[in-house]
Amino acid sequence: MESETKTHVEQLKSPTGYPVAVLRFAGDIASTSKDAVLGSYEALPRDTTKLILLDFKRVDYINSSGIALIIQLLIQAAHAGQTVCAFGLSAHFTKVFTMVGITKYARLFPDQAEALAAL
């Protein structure tokens, strides 16, 4: 049984002082996660949100529908001229994200500190 996707949005500063939106996901990401994934992204103010981190460290499972939602988010971000980095993925999902081409839209990092340092 899938656990509900929860999203918490935080605002941080990059090492260079720019604002960074962090979408922290928890639970499973599946087709039922549209509001949690896309809704939280679409609620970000477009004019001031140029740097985004996706935090997957509390995500237990991502199915193919969940990956499609993440890809949709990344495509929207690319069209909006936003930079996205992801961190906290298990080794398995790092491999899956690479195989399905997510790395064309977002750089992957092991933790928040490395992702922030890359911005």
C-alpha positions in Angstrom: 0.0 0.0 0.0 1.3 3.4 -1.0 2.0 6.0 1.7 0.7 9.5 1.1 3.1 12.0 -0.4 3.8 14.9 1.8 5.6 18.1 0.6 7.2 20.7 2.8 8.5 23.9 1.1 11.4 25.8 2.6 13.3 28.9 1.5 17.1 28.9 1.8 19.9 30.9 0.5 22.6 29.6 -1.9 26.3 30.1 -0.9 26.2 33.1 -3.2 23.2 34.6 -1.5 20.5 33.8 -4.0 17.1 32.5 -2.8 16.6 28.7 -3.2 13.2 26.9 -2.9 13.5 23.4 -1.4 10.7 21.0 -2.0 11.0 18.3 0.6 9.0 15.2 -0.3 8.1 12.3 2.1 6.3 9.0 1.5 5.7 7.4 -1.8 5.5 9.3 -5.1 2.9 7.8 -7.5 0.0 8.9 -9.7 -1.8 10.0 -6.6 1.0 12.5 -5.8 0.1 15.1 -8.5 -0.9 17.8 -6.0 2.0 17.1 -3.7 4.6 17.2 -6.5 3.2 19.5 -9.2 1.0 21.5 -6.9 3.8 22.5 -4.6 6.0 23.4 -7.6 3.3 25.4 -9.3 2.7 27.3 -6.1 6.2 28.7 -6.1 6.4 32.4 -7.3 7.8 32.2 -10.8 9.3 35.7 -10.8 11.5 35.1 -7.8 12.1 31.3 -7.8 15.1 30.6 -10.1 16.9 27.9 -8.0 15.1 24.8 -6.8 16.2 21.8 -4.8 14.2 18.6 -4.7 14.7 16.6 -1.5 14.0 12.9 -1.8 15.7 11.6 1.4 12.4 10.8 3.0 10.8 9.2 -0.1 10.4 5.5 0.3 9.2 4.6 -3.2 8.7 6.2 -6.7 6.8 4.3 -9.3 6.7 5.0 -13.1 3.8 7.4 -12.7 5.7 9.3 -10.0 8.7 9.5 -12.2 6.5 11.0 -14.9 5.3 13.7 -12.5 8.9 14.6 -11.6 9.8 14.8 -15.3 6.7 17.0 -15.9 7.9 19.3 -13.0 11.4 19.4 -14.5 10.2 20.2 -18.0 8.1 23.1 -16.6 11.1 24.4 -14.7 13.3 24.2 -17.8 10.7 26.2 -19.8 10.6 28.8 -16.9 14.4 29.1 -17.0 14.8 27.6 -13.5 17.7 25.6 -12.3 16.8 22.3 -10.5 19.0 20.0 -8.5 17.9 16.9 -6.6 19.4 15.1 -3.6 18.7 12.3 -1.2 18.0 9.6 -3.7 18.8 6.0 -3.0 21.5 4.4 -5.2 18.6 2.6 -7.0 16.7 5.7 -7.8 19.8 7.6 -8.8 20.4 4.9 -11.4 16.7 5.0 -12.5 16.7 8.8 -12.8 19.9 8.6 -14.9 18.4 5.9 -17.1 15.2 7.7 -17.8 17.0 11.0 -18.7 16.1 13.1 -15.6 19.8 14.2 -15.5 19.2 16.2 -18.7 17.0 18.5 -16.6 18.4 18.2 -13.0 21.7 17.5 -11.5 21.7 14.8 -8.8 23.6 15.1 -5.5 24.0 12.8 -2.5 23.0 15.5 0.0 21.7 19.1 0.5 25.1 20.6 1.2 26.6 19.4 -2.2 23.5 20.5 -4.1 23.5 23.9 -2.5 27.2 24.3 -3.2 26.6 23.6 -6.9 24.1 26.5 -7.3 
